[in-house]
Amino acid sequence: MENYIQAEDYELWMLIKNGPLIPTKVIEDGSIVHKKPEEFNVEDFKIMEKNAKAKKLLYSGLGPDEYTRISECESAKDIWDALQVAYESTNQAKQSQIDLLMKKYELFEMSDRKTVMEMYTRFTHITNELKSLGKSFTTEELVRKILRFLPQLWKAKVIAIQEVKDMKKITLDELIGNFQTYELRRNSQQK
């Protein structure tokens, strides 16, 4: 969501991250106080409009459950902070999530009854969740992992790929496409 907001309007992202802009004025004793809405000028209204747009942008990406959670928030920053607590939680909880997902990643296997795309979708889901928590992998690491967890039925194809392809240069799309082609051929021969 952060990238989406930054691409939409980076100034709005700064309001969400740092808090709203509040029109102020200097009073006689030299101190700065918030203006009342009836004291706003054109620039002040533009500032307040930016604050409202930041909140609107966050609201538009939320479902009913999330909306209920943040409906009492005053500013876009308050909304963002509440969402972060709800979804990222504390560092300890975040690390626990990473540990759990890493265990899923390490134990990941493809069953004989699943297609390559079903396997790849499940695998991508795990790696994307890890990436969102700050744990990422190189393409080579992902390719090598996929080659390791394929069932015995795929052993000949895995060996062929390892002998022919440069593991540092093969892309995931190329690998999965190669496996899909092999899977189609194998299925048509079985019929």
C-alpha positions as CSV (number, residue, x, y, z in Angstrom):
1,M,0.0,0.0,0.0
2,E,2.9,2.3,0.8
3,N,4.2,2.1,-2.8
4,Y,0.7,2.7,-4.2
5,I,0.2,5.9,-2.1
6,Q,3.7,7.2,-3.0
7,A,3.0,6.7,-6.7
8,E,-0.4,8.4,-6.3
9,D,0.8,11.5,-4.5
10,Y,4.1,11.6,-2.6
11,E,3.0,14.6,-0.6
12,L,0.0,12.6,0.6
13,W,2.4,9.9,1.7
14,M,4.4,12.4,3.7
15,L,1.2,13.5,5.5
16,I,0.3,9.9,6.3
17,K,3.8,9.2,7.5
18,N,4.5,12.4,9.5
19,G,1.0,13.6,10.5
20,P,-1.4,16.2,9.2
21,L,-0.6,19.8,8.4
22,I,-2.5,22.2,10.6
23,P,-2.9,25.8,9.6
24,T,-1.4,28.0,12.3
25,K,-1.0,31.6,13.2
26,V,1.3,33.7,15.4
27,I,-0.5,35.5,18.2
28,E,0.5,38.7,19.9
29,D,2.8,37.1,22.5
30,G,4.7,35.4,19.6
31,S,3.5,31.9,20.2
32,I,2.0,29.7,17.4
33,V,-1.5,28.4,17.7
34,H,-3.9,26.5,15.5
35,K,-6.3,28.6,13.4
36,K,-10.0,28.1,13.7
37,P,-11.7,27.0,10.5
38,E,-13.4,30.5,10.2
39,E,-9.8,32.0,10.0
40,F,-8.7,29.8,7.1
41,N,-7.5,31.4,3.9
42,V,-7.3,29.8,0.5
43,E,-3.9,28.1,1.3
44,D,-5.2,26.8,4.6
45,F,-8.1,25.2,2.8
46,K,-5.7,23.5,0.4
47,I,-3.7,22.1,3.3
48,M,-6.9,20.7,4.9
49,E,-8.0,19.3,1.6
50,K,-4.6,17.4,1.3
51,N,-5.2,16.0,4.8
52,A,-8.7,14.8,3.8
53,K,-7.3,13.3,0.6
54,A,-4.7,11.3,2.5
55,K,-7.5,9.9,4.7
56,K,-9.7,9.2,1.7
57,L,-6.8,7.3,0.0
58,L,-6.4,5.1,3.0
59,Y,-10.1,4.5,3.4
60,S,-10.4,3.4,-0.2
61,G,-8.1,0.5,0.3
62,L,-9.9,-0.9,3.4
63,G,-12.6,-3.5,3.9
64,P,-15.4,-3.3,6.4
65,D,-13.4,-4.9,9.2
66,E,-10.4,-2.6,8.8
67,Y,-12.7,0.4,8.5
68,T,-14.3,-0.4,11.8
69,R,-10.8,-0.7,13.4
70,I,-9.8,2.8,12.2
71,S,-13.1,4.7,12.1
72,E,-12.3,6.7,15.2
73,C,-8.9,7.9,14.0
74,E,-8.5,11.6,13.6
75,S,-5.8,11.8,11.0
76,A,-4.3,9.8,8.1
77,K,-1.2,9.2,10.3
78,D,-3.4,7.8,13.1
79,I,-5.1,5.5,10.5
80,W,-1.7,4.3,9.2
81,D,-0.3,3.7,12.7
82,A,-3.4,1.6,13.6
83,L,-3.1,-0.4,10.4
84,Q,0.6,-1.0,11.1
85,V,-0.1,-2.2,14.6
86,A,-2.9,-4.5,13.3
87,Y,-0.9,-6.0,10.5
88,E,2.7,-5.7,11.4
89,S,2.4,-5.8,15.1
90,T,5.5,-5.7,17.2
91,N,9.0,-6.7,16.1
92,Q,8.6,-9.8,18.1
93,A,5.4,-10.8,16.4
94,K,6.9,-9.9,13.0
95,Q,9.9,-12.1,13.7
96,S,7.5,-14.9,14.8
97,Q,5.7,-14.6,11.5
98,I,9.0,-14.7,9.6
99,D,10.0,-17.8,11.5
100,L,6.7,-19.5,10.8
101,L,6.9,-18.7,7.1
102,M,10.5,-19.7,6.9
103,K,9.6,-23.1,8.3
104,K,6.8,-23.3,5.6
105,Y,9.4,-22.3,3.0
106,E,12.0,-24.9,4.2
107,L,9.5,-27.7,4.3
108,F,7.7,-26.8,1.1
109,E,7.1,-29.7,-1.2
110,M,5.1,-30.4,-4.4
111,S,2.7,-33.3,-4.2
112,D,2.4,-35.7,-7.2
113,R,-1.2,-34.7,-7.6
114,K,-0.6,-30.9,-7.9
115,T,0.2,-29.1,-11.2
116,V,3.2,-26.9,-11.6
117,M,1.1,-23.8,-11.5
118,E,-0.7,-24.9,-8.3
119,M,2.7,-25.5,-6.7
120,Y,4.2,-22.2,-8.0
121,T,1.1,-20.2,-6.7
122,R,1.5,-21.7,-3.2
123,F,5.2,-21.2,-3.3
124,T,4.9,-17.6,-4.5
125,H,2.4,-16.8,-1.8
126,I,4.9,-17.9,0.9
127,T,7.8,-16.0,-0.6
128,N,5.7,-12.8,-1.2
129,E,4.6,-12.9,2.5
130,L,8.2,-13.2,3.5
131,K,9.2,-10.3,1.3
132,S,6.5,-8.1,2.8
133,L,8.1,-8.8,6.2
134,G,11.5,-7.9,4.9
135,K,12.9,-11.4,4.1
136,S,13.7,-11.8,0.5
137,F,15.6,-14.2,-1.7
138,T,17.6,-14.0,-4.9
139,T,16.2,-15.5,-8.1
140,E,18.9,-18.1,-8.0
141,E,17.9,-19.1,-4.4
142,L,14.3,-19.5,-5.5
143,V,15.2,-21.5,-8.6
144,R,17.4,-23.8,-6.6
145,K,14.7,-24.3,-3.9
146,I,12.1,-25.2,-6.6
147,L,14.5,-27.7,-8.1
148,R,15.0,-29.3,-4.7
149,F,11.4,-29.7,-3.7
150,L,10.0,-31.3,-6.8
151,P,8.9,-34.9,-6.4
152,Q,10.9,-37.9,-7.6
153,L,8.7,-38.0,-10.7
154,W,10.4,-34.8,-11.9
155,K,14.0,-35.9,-11.1
156,A,15.0,-36.5,-14.8
157,K,13.8,-33.0,-15.8
158,V,15.5,-31.4,-12.8
159,I,18.8,-33.0,-13.7
160,A,18.5,-31.9,-17.3
161,I,17.9,-28.3,-16.3
162,Q,20.8,-28.3,-13.8
163,E,23.1,-29.7,-16.5
164,V,22.0,-27.4,-19.3
165,K,21.0,-24.1,-17.6
166,D,23.2,-21.6,-15.8
167,M,21.5,-21.4,-12.4
168,K,22.6,-17.7,-12.0
169,K,20.9,-16.7,-15.2
170,I,17.6,-18.7,-15.3
171,T,14.5,-16.7,-14.4
172,L,11.6,-18.1,-12.5
173,D,9.3,-17.5,-15.5
174,E,11.6,-19.5,-17.7
175,L,11.9,-22.3,-15.2
176,I,8.1,-22.6,-14.6
177,G,7.4,-22.3,-18.3
178,N,9.9,-25.2,-18.9
179,F,8.2,-27.3,-16.2
180,Q,4.7,-26.5,-17.7
181,T,5.8,-27.7,-21.1
182,Y,7.3,-30.9,-19.6
183,E,4.1,-31.4,-17.6
184,L,1.9,-31.0,-20.7
185,R,4.0,-33.5,-22.7
186,R,4.1,-36.0,-19.8
187,N,0.3,-35.8,-19.4
188,S,-0.4,-36.2,-23.1
189,Q,1.9,-39.3,-23.2
190,Q,0.0,-40.8,-20.2
191,K,-3.3,-40.4,-22.0
